[in-house]
């Protein structure tokens, strides 16, 4: 069996061999095609789109897009980015594989294609999984099989959607990672969790640091700003100790909101010269 390169690998599990076998590519009028309003991918980077458009002007569309036949025209299953770039490049037609499949199969294909290309944000991915389960009646196991992921990975992705919209926006924009988002799930108070998220971004805290913060908040009932100050002081003390051990002198750090100061003890000019030599020697 020859699977068309326009569809990607692994899709025979969704469509069946007879649909994927030796499909011919057709040139379709670019203005007879419409995007799928339910497709899982929401964001298209304009700079990357322009770059792809310039490439298409030179080389054409190498990989066909995949379409679903409608009563009038066609709907994109996979390849909306290529379609947008081709329009931007001024093409009148685009190579495409046309399939006669229903909306459910089309959505599954779109999810798989985007996941294989790693085009989805963690929130788009989670929303896609949820739609497959709620709108198309699939179980977590069926979704996991369809998109070639483990069932726990699907479950963990969907759990992100329990977070407040403010946090989802931070994750989707890349200000927070999906790992940060999952760590915040036990904090149920909306204002509190948003405040913690803002602290994470401002202080560039790691997931491990946030795990420790959330654990202490849940155990002690402390407010996030109190816990954050504690966490910051612990970090500063660790750095002070590490520096003191490295140079054999007392070191202290004051950490303000926007800037800080580092103090290193020395005794007289000779000792200062020795300190300078010690520091510069370590940097060469």
PyMOL commands that set and color helices and strands:
alter all, ss='L'
color gray80, all
select helices_A, chain A and resi 12-15+17-20+30-32+46-59+80-88+103-116+122-134+140-146+151-162+165-173+178-184+190-203+207-220+224-247+268-282
alter helices_A, ss='H'
color red, helices_A
select strands_A, chain A and resi 26-29+33-34+65-69+74-78+93-99+251-255+260-264
alter strands_A, ss='S'
color yellow, strands_A
deselect
rebuild
show_as cartoon
